[in-house]
Amino acid sequence: MMPDAIRRVLIFHGFVAWLGALLLFVVAILLVQGRSQDKPWLRVLTTSATIAAILSFVSGMLLEAHYRIHLKQRLFLSSRVLGWLFERKMHLSFGVLLFASIGLVTLLLSRSDPRFIRSARAAYVFAALFALSACLISSAVGVFKP
């Protein structure tokens, strides 16, 4: 990818990741508070949060080759701690994708069987925590100048 395209994807990725983390936290809080999953706005919110998680993951994968080729070695040479944190951030991002997807599926299943709501709550809480952790790690690494 050209540097200008990388910059655009990077900005998009950061914006969608933080927006997704915020939406996931709102969804997790509403579900933990016991809001009714039958409300149409809650379904729209959960779908939006999950789509944001998917978009963030996909845009991050587009940036992964650039990171591996151009930045990874410099980051590890400058700070092993930040290098390993950034590697763990990638694992957290996969967890966000997985838990947000599970949360949406189980929330949709809870409409026919209310027992699934507990799984949806747990999945969205984990997705929100993972998303916030990944965003904070990315921001810390982004501020650091190797």
N, C-alpha and C positions, 0 to 999 in steps of 0.2 A: 504494500500500500504506500501511496505517496504521503509525505509528512502532513500535508494539508488535510488529507482524508483521515489520517490517524488522529489528528487534532479534533476533527469534527466528531469522530466516533468516540473519542475520549470524553469530550464535553457531554455528548448524548448519554454515554454510559454513566458518568458521574451524576448527571441530573436524574436519570431514570432510577438509578440505584438508591439515591436519597429519597426520591419521591416514593418509590416502592417500599422502602423501610418505614417511612412515615405512614403510608396506607396500611401496611401490615400491622403496625402498632395500633392504629385506630381500630382495625378489625379485631385484633386480639383483645383489646380492652372492651369493645362492645360485646364480644362473645363471652368473655369472662364475667362481665356484669350481668349476663343472662338475657341480653336483648333477643327478641323473637327472631328466629331465622326465617320466618315467613314474610318479613317486610321486604318489599321489592328493592328499596334503596340499599339494604344490607347485602342483597345478592349482587347488585351493581358494584358496590364497594369491594366485596370479596373478589369478584371477577376482575375488577380494575387492579387490585393489589396483586393478584396472581399474574395477570398479564404484564404488569410492571416488573415482577420478579423474573418472568421469562425473558422479557426484552433486555433486562439488565444482564442476565446470564449470557444471552446470545451476543450482545455487544461486547461483553467481557471476553468471550471466546474469540471474537474477531481481533481483539487487541493482544491475545495471548502469544501469538507468534512473534509480534514485534517486541513484546516484553522479554520473551525467552532469548531472542537473537541479540537485541540491542541493550537491554537494561539489566537483566538478571545478574550477570557477572559483576557489573559495576556496583549494583546495590549490595551484593554479598561482600564484595571487597571493602566497601565503605562501612557497612554495618551488618554483621551476621544476624543480629537480633531482628533488625527490620527486614532483612532478606527472608528469614524464616517466618516472620509474621506475615509477610506478603504471600508466601507459599501457603500458609494456613488459611489466608483470606480466600484463596481459590477453593479450598475445601469447604469453607463456610458458605461460599456462593452456591456450590452444588447442593448443600444442605438447604439453603433458602429455596432453591428451585424445587427440590423434592418435597419439603414440608408444605410449601405454599400450594403445590399441586395436590398433595394428599388432603390438605385442608379444604380446598375447593370441592374435590370429589366427595369427601365425607360430609361436607355441609349440604351438598346437593342430595346425597343419600339420606340425610337426616329428615328431609321433607317426608319421606315415606316411612322411615323408622327413626324415631327420636333418640334412640340409643347412640346414633352416630355423632350427635352433637358434641359429646365429650372428646371424641377423637378430633373433630374439627377444631375445637378450642385448643387442645394441646398442640396440634399441628401448626396453627397460626401463631401461638405463643412462641414456639421454637423457631418458626420462620422469622418472626419479628426480632427475636434476640440474635439470631444468626445474621440477619440483614444489618442490624445496627452495628454489630461487631465488625462485619466486613467493611461497612462504610467508614467506621472510625479508623480501622487499620489502613485502608486505602488513603484516607486523608492524612494520616500520620506519615505514611511513606511518600505521599505527594508533596508534603511540606519539606521533607528532608531532601537536601541537595547533595548528591554524592560528588 
